Amino acid sequence: MKHKKKSNKKVIIGSLVAVSVLAMILIGILKPKEEKFEEETAKTQDITTYYSFSGNIEAKDSQIVVSTTMLPIKKLYVKEGDFVKKGDVLFVLDDSNNAASIDQAKAGVEIAKINYEKMGTTAKDQQLEQVTNAIESAKLGFKEAKTNLDRMKELFDTGGISAQSLEQAQKAYDGAKLQLESAQRNYAIAEKTVEQNILTAKEQLHQAEASLAAARKQVENLEVTAEINGEVSEIYVEEDKTLAAGTKIMDIVNYDDLEVKIKVDEFDLNAITEGKEVTVTINPLDKDVTGIVSKVSKQALNVNGVSFFTASIDLEKDKDLRVGLSAEVKAMNQNSNKATTISMKALQFDQSNQPFVYYRDANNKVVTKQVSVGINDGNIVEILDGIKSGEVVLIPFQMNRMPTPMNMGPKR
């Protein structure tokens, strides 16, 4: 009996211990965890926002030198990397075979002149003489046929001939009339043909004279000069090689006068005005240079329903700049000097999208305060009212678990 009572006592004690442990676990689970915060002090500093545009560095002045003749290059006076000034001789063409071309062009002019004169005189007279004789013969035949028909009608009226004879006279008249009309049409065609032949011969003469002028010009323009100041960036041909007209010979680029061209959305057009100073970040070099807006297009381009304008940004001289490098152009949008600022992560928004911050009151309790905000650059935000420089605000480590002003009750 005593043994049974002792066992019951142990069960009761064990049960009490289990209940106590369970209660402690539940209290630990249900007890609100203390939120952790990072402190941040509001600062006084300048804040600026920018419009940003992307583009690539280009040369404002460049010259692509191409062959305007079929003459080979006799002598190159420059090599890749040389700096040239406007008017410097780049190369000289070889005209040793050009004398034959000039003689051939002269002969072509003489032949064209003879042909043109012939078309206006001898050939014209010969072609028109044939159709003129034909029309005169047709007129004579028609006159005779008409006279005969009139006589036959008089004889038929007096009973002097039969109806068959009158019919034959009428057929002869109709045939003579058709022959005259045909001769007249042939004469008109011959006149047009002669006029066209004269025009063709005249055009051939002009072409021959132009060929002669071009051949002579080749001799006059044997020296080819630079049209701009710049560096010979690449040479594509060699000396004494035959060239076709239009062959690219060399490129000249003025690397001291560079620009960036950007596309500007129609709604951002006010940010880019001619003469405005901008900051240009050369991304591969991690370097900023100053730029000036030199030109803004007056007509928009439309791509897939979006209108944009092109703008040119002149760059200051810098030895590190290279044509083709990517660049970001930043034009100032808004600016606030000596503003009270906090980081964007310290700024919270309630369910009505009203801004507020967390801070500790005099009792060290976490409360909220509504604030008025100004501009922000994506990293810091201007506080217009609600916080002063030097005050401490709180940044929650787990912002998604923090209560909003509605359930925390903002301090008034």
Summary of the structure (lengths in Angstrom):
residues: 412
radius of gyration: 50.2
end to end distance: 70.9
largest distance: 182.8
contacts: 1150
relative contact order: 0.18
helix: 40%
strand: 33%
